[in-house]
Amino acid sequence: MVSIPVSLHTATESHDVRFHLLHKKDGVRLKNVRWCPKDEKAVPWEEVVRGFEYAKGRYVPLTDEELDHLPVKTVHTVDISDFVKLEEVDPIYFDKAYYLAPDEAGIKAFSLLRQALQQTGRAAVAKVAIRDKENLCLVRPYQDVLSMETMFYANEIRSTDAIAAEGAKVSPKELQMAVSLIENLSDSFDAERYEDAYQTALKQVIDAKVQGAPLPEAPAEPGEKVVDLMEALRASVEATRKKGGATQRNASNAGRRTSQKRRKTA
């Protein structure tokens, strides 16, 4: 048994624009009130406890102290049980990302685990209790720390049987065109290239309304739907070929300019 003291940190943060509920009549922000129908009054947070409904209208309360002392070892521990290849885990199981950082007493053991996982290309399957639930999770190396993804259990992933469409017949030509389109648009993944255009546009609209300026115009509606799939694929492949050629030419020109600049400097 090896025990490594660690601290848990959230790995993501939201930058979404958040709205409040207002009274349409006068624009005043509404309040969420915890109302007790028996006493007919609002209840402050310090008087609120959690409870489980074990029968219709009957509840048993549970305190934070009772939840912290559940007879489960994963309440304060990330308990590793197996090691698997990361590519074997379908991303549909991933829920929320955290970072694990070592406490001072566990730096060497933590570093050893991280490097061993990195060298073997494996991830650790574990369990940890967070928010009143024992979560399945996956621990893997990420930069200088370990990332921990909480995961859904198999019975929490809904079946696709009710929504799966019957397979349509695809011709070899259509498949080849689709493969060509994918290959033309293939690139290495770089998260920095992608931005949330919806949030950007939403902030522009909000800024315009605050300043009393005209609202930015929405983009034109797309044209009529293309019925001929083969023609649509052919046009898409041709467009991506041109785009790829332009990108290569730009890169080549940039390389020549850099080379000329170096010769001038020398």
Secondary structure, 3 states (H helix, E strand, C coil): CCCCCEEEEECCCCCCCCCCCECCCCCCECCCCCEECCCCEECCHHHCCEEEEEECCEEEEECHHHHHCCCCHHHCCCEEEEEEEHHHCCHHHEEEEEEEEECHHHHHHHHHHHHHHHHHCEEEEEEEECCCCEEEEEEEEECCEEEEEEECCHHHCCCCCCCCCCCCCCCHHHHHHHHHHHHHCCCCCCHHHCCCHHHHHHHHHHHHHHHCCCCCCCCCCCCCCCCCHHHHHHHHHHHHHHHHHHHHHHHHHHHHHHHHHHHHHC
